[in-house]
C-alpha cells in the first residue's frame, strides 16, 4: 500500500506518514487507491499555445488578440509582395515576374486548333418574325392564355419559349392561377426539401451580392 503526504500537527510540514513512523503518531494513513484524481510528480502536462496569437508581416488596424478574425494589415505605400513560406518553385512563379521570352507565356501554333468537342450542338439565333406576327402572338396570349402557352406559341412561330415570354407576357389572371398552383405544390413539400430550397434561395441572394 502506497502512502500519501498529508499535513500533521505533530509533523513539521508535509512528511511521508507510514505505520512504522514513530514521529508521526496521530496522523492518518490514506491509500492512494482510494483517492480519485491524485496528482503525482511524474505527471507532465504540455501547455498548449494560445490559438489567438498569430503573427502578420505588417501591423494591423485592430488588436491581434481580441480581434484575431478581423486582422486588416496596414500595407506600406508601393508594391507589396509576400511570397508563401515555402521553397520557391518555377511552377508557381507569378506571371508578372516571368520574362517576356518565357515559353509558358507563349502559346504554340500546334496547340491552338486542338480543342475539346462541344458538349451540345450550338444553335444560331433566328430573327425571322415580323411586327405583325409579334402583335398576333400578343393577342393569342391575352385571349386564350391556357391554350396558347409559351410552349405552344414557340412551336407555332419557330422561336424559343424565352423569347415568347419577353414579347407576349401572360395576363394577371394567368399569373395568379400559376401562383396558386405553385403554393399548393409547396404545401406538400417535406422538411428536407423545404430546407434545401430555402438554402438555395439564400445562396442565390449571396451570388447576387458577390459574396
VOBA-1610 file (N, C-alpha, C; in pm, whole numbers, padded with zeros to 5 digits, always signed):
BEGIN
Unk+00085-00120+00000Unk+00000+00000+00000Unk+00088+00124+00000Unk+00063+00215-00096Unk+00139+00339-00104Unk+00088+00439-00002Unk+00175+00525+00045Unk+00138+00626+00144Unk+00117+00759+00076Unk+00046+00849+00142Unk+00012+00981+00088Unk+00062+01086+00184Unk+00118+01192+00130Unk+00168+01300+00213Unk+00053+01391+00254Unk+00034+01407+00386Unk-00072+01492+00438Unk-00013+01577+00549Unk-00069+01699+00572Unk-00018+01782+00682Unk-00057+01724+00817Unk+00026+01746+00916Unk+00001+01695+01050Unk+00051+01796+01152Unk-00014+01800+01265Unk+00030+01890+01372Unk+00158+01840+01437Unk+00177+01708+01440Unk+00297+01652+01501Unk+00415+01654+01407Unk+00389+01657+01275Unk+00497+01658+01177Unk+00525+01800+01133Unk+00643+01829+01099Unk+00683+01962+01053Unk+00666+01968+00902Unk+00553+02030+00855Unk+00529+02039+00713Unk+00463+01914+00660Unk+00496+01881+00535Unk+00443+01762+00469Unk+00547+01651+00480Unk+00512+01547+00545Unk+00602+01434+00561Unk+00530+01307+00522Unk+00608+01208+00484Unk+00552+01078+00449Unk+00517+01003+00576Unk+00390+00969+00587Unk+00342+00903+00708Unk+00326+00754+00682Unk+00394+00676+00755Unk+00383+00531+00745Unk+00338+00476+00880Unk+00300+00354+00877Unk+00254+00292+01002Unk+00368+00272+01100Unk+00493+00268+01049Unk+00607+00244+01137Unk+00680+00371+01171Unk+00626+00491+01131Unk+00696+00616+01161Unk+00664+00659+01302Unk+00762+00661+01395Unk+00732+00696+01534Unk+00707+00845+01552Unk+00760+00932+01462Unk+00746+01076+01482Unk+00614+01127+01435Unk+00536+01050+01369Unk+00409+01097+01312Unk+00292+01024+01375Unk+00294+01010+01505Unk+00184+00945+01575Unk+00066+01040+01577Unk-00048+00995+01540Unk-00167+01080+01537Unk-00208+01120+01396Unk-00125+01093+01298Unk-00161+01123+01160Unk-00242+01009+01101Unk-00304+01035+00990Unk-00391+00937+00925Unk-00321+00882+00802Unk-00325+00753+00784Unk-00266+00686+00669Unk-00376+00663+00567Unk-00359+00721+00446Unk-00460+00710+00340Unk-00396+00642+00221Unk-00460+00545+00167Unk-00411+00475+00049Unk-00445+00556-00076Unk-00353+00564-00171Unk-00378+00638-00295Unk-00479+00568-00384Unk-00502+00441-00361Unk-00601+00370-00443Unk-00743+00412-00409Unk-00763+00474-00291Unk-00896+00518-00250Unk-00921+00665-00279Unk-00825+00734-00339Unk-00837+00877-00367Unk-00847+00895-00518Unk-00945+00971-00562Unk-00963+00996-00705Unk-00882+01118-00745Unk-00834+01115-00869Unk-00762+01227-00929Unk-00642+01269-00845Unk-00561+01173-00807Unk-00442+01201-00730Unk-00333+01249-00824Unk-00277+01365-00797Unk-00171+01420-00880Unk-00037+01377-00825Unk+00052+01333-00911Unk+00186+01291-00872Unk+00287+01376-00944Unk+00409+01365-00903Unk+00515+01444-00965Unk+00554+01395-01102Unk+00517+01271-01136Unk+00555+01217-01266Unk+00464+01263-01379Unk+00351+01327-01344Unk+00257+01372-01447Unk+00309+01500-01510Unk+00319+01501-01641Unk+00366+01618-01715Unk+00257+01664-01810Unk+00215+01786-01795Unk+00110+01844-01879Unk+00174+01942-01975Unk+00155+01918-02104Unk+00210+02008-02205Unk+00120+02130-02221Unk+00177+02245-02207Unk+00099+02368-02219Unk+00079+02401-02366Unk-00047+02409-02406Unk-00078+02438-02546Unk-00059+02586-02574Unk-00033+02616-02700Unk-00018+02754-02742Unk-00154+02821-02755Unk-00154+02948-02734Unk-00278+03025-02747Unk-00315+03035-02894Unk-00431+02980-02936Unk-00464+02985-03080Unk-00493+03126-03129Unk-00518+03220-03038Unk-00549+03355-03083Unk-00425+03434-03121Unk-00309+03389-03076Unk-00186+03461-03108Unk-00138+03421-03247Unk-00110+03517-03327Unk-00059+03491-03461Unk+00029+03609-03499Unk+00104+03590-03603Unk+00197+03693-03648Unk+00167+03728-03792Unk+00170+03854-03822Unk+00149+03904-03957Unk+00270+03986-03997Unk+00299+03994-04126Unk+00419+04068-04168Unk+00407+04217-04148Unk+00285+04269-04137Unk+00266+04413-04123Unk+00178+04441-04002Unk+00185+04560-03943Unk+00095+04594-03832Unk-00050+04598-03878Unk-00139+04571-03785Unk-00281+04565-03817Unk-00355+04682-03754Unk-00476+04705-03802Unk-00559+04813-03751Unk-00627+04778-03620Unk-00645+04648-03594Unk-00717+04604-03476Unk-00623+04529-03383Unk-00671+04500-03266Unk-00595+04424-03169Unk-00582+04280-03217Unk-00461+04227-03236Unk-00448+04091-03291Unk-00496+03982-03196Unk-00515+04013-03066Unk-00559+03910-02971Unk-00711+03908-02961Unk-00772+04023-02939Unk-00917+04027-02925Unk-00990+04032-03057Unk-00922+04070-03165Unk-00983+04078-03298Unk-00900+03997-03396Unk-00882+03869-03364Unk-00798+03784-03448Unk-00860+03759-03584Unk-00994+03756-03591Unk-01061+03728-03717Unk-01079+03852-03803Unk-01042+03970-03755Unk-01054+04094-03831Unk-00918+04159-03844Unk-00819+04081-03878Unk-00683+04133-03892Unk-00669+04202-04027Unk-00682+04334-04029Unk-00666+04412-04151Unk-00527+04473-04148Unk-00435+04424-04230Unk-00299+04477-04223Unk-00290+04617-04281Unk-00197+04695-04229Unk-00168+04829-04279Unk-00050+04815-04376Unk-00078+04817-04504Unk+00026+04797-04604Unk+00102+04926-04627Unk+00232+04919-04643Unk+00309+05040-04674Unk+00283+05084-04817Unk+00307+05209-04849Unk+00287+05255-04987Unk+00386+05189-05082Unk+00340+05161-05202Unk+00425+05097-05302Unk+00383+04954-05328Unk+00469+04879-05397Unk+00442+04740-05432Unk+00474+04650-05314Unk+00380+04565-05276Unk+00398+04471-05166Unk+00383+04330-05220Unk+00485+04249-05202Unk+00483+04110-05248Unk+00530+04023-05133Unk+00441+03937-05085Unk+00471+03845-04976Unk+00466+03703-05028Unk+00579+03642-05059Unk+00577+03504-05108Unk+00535+03410-04996Unk+00482+03294-05029Unk+00442+03197-04926Unk+00563+03143-04853Unk+00546+03102-04727Unk+00660+03050-04650Unk+00698+02909-04692Unk+00741+02893-04814Unk+00781+02763-04865Unk+00890+02785-04969Unk+00947+02676-05014Unk+01054+02685-05112Unk+00998+02732-05246Unk+01058+02831-05310Unk+01006+02878-05439Unk+01014+02770-05544Unk+00912+02765-05628Unk+00903+02665-05733Unk+00882+02735-05867Unk+00944+02687-05974Unk+00921+02751-06105Unk+00780+02733-06157Unk+00706+02635-06102Unk+00568+02614-06146Unk+00470+02710-06079Unk+00513+02779-05975Unk+00425+02870-05903Unk+00473+03014-05909Unk+00562+03045-05999Unk+00611+03181-06012Unk+00503+03269-06073Unk+00473+03386-06016Unk+00373+03474-06077Unk+00413+03518-06216Unk+00315+03539-06301Unk+00342+03577-06439Unk+00410+03712-06450Unk+00388+03799-06351Unk+00447+03932-06361Unk+00598+03928-06344Unk+00649+03823-06281Unk+00793+03811-06260Unk+00861+03723-06366Unk+00787+03674-06463Unk+00844+03593-06569Unk+00891+03683-06683Unk+01000+03650-06748Unk+01046+03733-06861Unk+00955+03717-06982Unk+00970+03809-07075Unk+00886+03805-07195Unk+00918+03686-07284Unk+01039+03632-07273Unk+01078+03518-07355Unk+01040+03384-07292Unk+00962+03384-07186Unk+00924+03259-07121Unk+00832+03179-07213Unk+00861+03052-07230Unk+00784+02968-07321Unk+00645+02939-07266Unk+00629+02945-07135Unk+00497+02918-07079Unk+00398+03030-07107Unk+00448+03149-07142Unk+00359+03261-07173Unk+00323+03269-07320Unk+00389+03194-07403Unk+00366+03198-07547Unk+00295+03070-07588Unk+00179+03083-07649Unk+00104+02965-07696Unk+00165+02913-07825Unk+00174+02784-07836Unk+00229+02724-07957Unk+00122+02713-08065Unk+00163+02716-08190Unk+00068+02709-08301Unk+00007+02570-08313Unk+00079+02467-08268Unk+00025+02332-08278Unk-00088+02307-08179Unk-00091+02379-08067Unk-00193+02355-07965Unk-00320+02435-07987Unk-00318+02533-08075Unk-00435+02617-08095Unk-00552+02542-08159Unk-00536+02464-08267Unk-00653+02400-08329Unk-00707+02281-08250Unk-00633+02232-08153Unk-00677+02116-08076Unk-00765+02166-07962Unk-00894+02155-07980Unk-00990+02200-07880Unk-01083+02084-07842Unk-01136+02085-07723Unk-01229+01978-07684Unk-01358+01988-07763Unk-01425+01879-07785Unk-01551+01883-07862Unk-01659+01956-07784Unk-01755+02018-07851Unk-01864+02088-07780Unk-01954+01989-07708Unk-02002+02030-07593Unk-02089+01944-07513Unk-02227+01929-07574Unk-02275+02030-07643Unk-02406+02024-07707Unk-02401+02104-07836Unk-02496+02078-07920Unk-02500+02143-08051Unk-02538+02290-08035Unk-02463+02375-08099Unk-02491+02518-08095Unk-02597+02552-08200Unk-02690+02637-08160Unk-02797+02679-08248Unk-02785+02828-08276Unk-02799+02862-08402Unk-02794+03002-08441Unk-02927+03071-08409Unk-02918+03196-08370Unk-03039+03273-08339Unk-03111+03311-08467Unk-03243+03312-08457Unk-03326+03345-08573Unk-03398+03478-08547Unk-03399+03561-08648Unk-03469+03690-08642Unk-03564+03697-08763Unk-03659+03605-08764Unk-03746+03591-08881Unk-03887+03641-08856Unk-03922+03678-08735Unk-04058+03722-08705Unk-04075+03870-08739Unk-04190+03900-08797Unk-04222+04039-08833Unk-04303+04105-08720Unk-04329+04234-08737Unk-04405+04306-08636Unk-04550+04257-08629Unk-04606+04220-08744Unk-04744+04169-08745Unk-04753+04036-08670Unk-04654+03951-08686Unk-04655+03824-08615Unk-04641+03844-08463Unk-04563+03942-08424Unk-04550+03971-08281Unk-04681+04020-08221Unk-04752+04105-08296Unk-04881+04153-08248Unk-04983+04039-08240Unk-04979+03949-08337Unk-05068+03833-08333Unk-05035+03743-08214Unk-04909+03728-08185Unk-04868+03647-08070Unk-04921+03708-07939Unk-04915+03838-07927Unk-04968+03904-07807Unk-05119+03884-07793Unk-05191+03894-07904Unk-05336+03876-07899Unk-05374+03734-07859Unk-05306+03636-07915Unk-05335+03498-07878Unk-05303+03470-07731Unk-05196+03526-07686Unk-05156+03505-07546Unk-05255+03570-07449Unk-05309+03684-07486Unk-05404+03755-07399Unk-05543+03693-07407Unk-05586+03651-07527Unk-05723+03600-07543Unk-05738+03461-07481Unk-05647+03369-07509Unk-05657+03232-07459Unk-05523+03192-07395Unk-05497+03237-07274Unk-05367+03208-07212Unk-05348+03061-07177Unk-05458+02987-07151Unk-05444+02846-07115Unk-05420+02758-07237Unk-05462+02802-07351Unk-05438+02725-07474Unk-05305+02764-07537Unk-05285+02894-07556Unk-05162+02941-07617Unk-05061+02974-07507Unk-04997+02871-07462Unk-04892+02886-07362Unk-04760+02921-07432Unk-04656+02935-07354Unk-04524+02964-07412Unk-04480+02853-07507Unk-04503+02730-07464Unk-04460+02617-07547Unk-04537+02612-07678Unk-04668+02637-07673Unk-04748+02632-07795Unk-04711+02745-07891Unk-04692+02865-07838Unk-04654+02978-07924Unk-04513+02961-07980Unk-04422+02907-07902Unk-04286+02884-07952Unk-04286+02781-08064Unk-04370+02678-08053Unk-04377+02578-08159Unk-04443+02633-08285Unk-04540+02722-08269Unk-04610+02776-08386Unk-04522+02873-08464Unk-04452+02961-08395Unk-04374+03065-08463Unk-04226+03028-08478Unk-04185+02912-08431Unk-04047+02869-08450Unk-03946+02952-08374Unk-03975+02981-08249Unk-03882+03059-08166Unk-03871+02990-08029Unk-03795+03050-07941Unk-03775+02992-07809Unk-03884+03039-07712Unk-03904+02962-07606Unk-04002+02999-07505Unk-03959+03125-07429Unk-03831+03146-07416Unk-03783+03268-07351Unk-03821+03392-07432Unk-03810+03381-07563Unk-03849+03494-07649Unk-03999+03521-07640Unk-04080+03415-07631Unk-04225+03433-07617Unk-04257+03505-07486Unk-04187+03471-07379Unk-04209+03538-07252Unk-04170+03684-07254Unk-04071+03719-07336Unk-04031+03859-07347Unk-04131+03940-07429Unk-04182+03880-07537Unk-04270+03954-07628Unk-04414+03955-07578Unk-04469+03837-07549Unk-04610+03825-07510Unk-04617+03781-07364Unk-04639+03876-07276Unk-04648+03844-07134Unk-04787+03792-07099Unk-04792+03700-07007Unk-04920+03641-06967Unk-05005+03742-06890Unk-05138+03733-06899Unk-05224+03826-06823Unk-05216+03800-06673Unk-05271+03892-06595Unk-05262+03882-06449Unk-05341+03762-06396Unk-05453+03729-06460Unk-05531+03613-06414Unk-05450+03484-06427Unk-05376+03473-06537Unk-05292+03354-06556Unk-05179+03349-06453Unk-05121+03463-06421Unk-05013+03467-06322Unk-05063+03428-06183Unk-05180+03481-06145Unk-05236+03446-06015Unk-05271+03298-06004Unk-05322+03242-06113Unk-05354+03100-06113Unk-05228+03015-06098Unk-05120+03053-06166Unk-04995+02978-06155Unk-04935+02991-06016Unk-04950+03108-05954Unk-04901+03125-05818Unk-04977+03038-05719Unk-05108+03025-05738Unk-05187+02937-05650Unk-05147+02791-05669Unk-05123+02751-05792Unk-05078+02613-05816Unk-04942+02588-05751Unk-04854+02685-05761Unk-04722+02669-05701Unk-04731+02662-05549Unk-04820+02742-05489Unk-04838+02737-05344Unk-04893+02601-05300Unk-04983+02543-05380Unk-05036+02410-05347Unk-04926+02304-05353Unk-04840+02315-05453Unk-04730+02218-05465Unk-04632+02234-05349Unk-04602+02358-05309Unk-04508+02381-05200Unk-04563+02332-05066Unk-04695+02334-05051Unk-04753+02286-04925Unk-04735+02136-04905Unk-04706+02062-05010Unk-04684+01917-05000Unk-04538+01881-04980Unk-04450+01979-04976Unk-04308+01951-04958Unk-04281+01904-04816Unk-04179+01821-04803Unk-04136+01777-04672Unk-04036+01874-04610Unk-03985+01834-04493Unk-03892+01921-04421Unk-03761+01938-04495Unk-03705+01828-04547Unk-03574+01835-04611Unk-03580+01914-04742Unk-03684+01893-04820Unk-03695+01965-04946Unk-03719+02114-04922Unk-03800+02147-04823Unk-03826+02287-04793Unk-03697+02356-04744Unk-03620+02286-04660Unk-03496+02343-04609Unk-03395+02363-04721Unk-03386+02265-04812Unk-03291+02278-04923Unk-03329+02393-05016Unk-03457+02414-05039Unk-03499+02526-05123Unk-03470+02660-05057Unk-03486+02668-04925Unk-03454+02792-04854Unk-03305+02822-04863Unk-03222+02720-04846Unk-03077+02739-04858Unk-03039+02778-05001Unk-03106+02720-05099Unk-03077+02755-05238Unk-03110+02902-05265Unk-03221+02949-05210Unk-03258+03089-05229Unk-03158+03183-05162Unk-03108+03143-05045Unk-03008+03225-04977Unk-02878+03230-05057Unk-02839+03117-05116Unk-02717+03116-05197Unk-02730+03206-05319Unk-02848+03207-05380Unk-02869+03295-05494Unk-02860+03441-05454Unk-02912+03475-05337Unk-02901+03612-05290Unk-02755+03650-05265Unk-02677+03558-05211Unk-02535+03586-05190Unk-02461+03598-05321Unk-02499+03519-05421Unk-02436+03532-05553Unk-02464+03669-05612Unk-02585+03719-05594Unk-02619+03850-05649Unk-02539+03961-05583Unk-02504+03940-05455Unk-02424+04039-05383Unk-02274+04011-05392Unk-02236+03907-05470Unk-02095+03872-05490Unk-02029+03839-05356Unk-02092+03748-05281Unk-02037+03706-05152Unk-02022+03554-05149
//
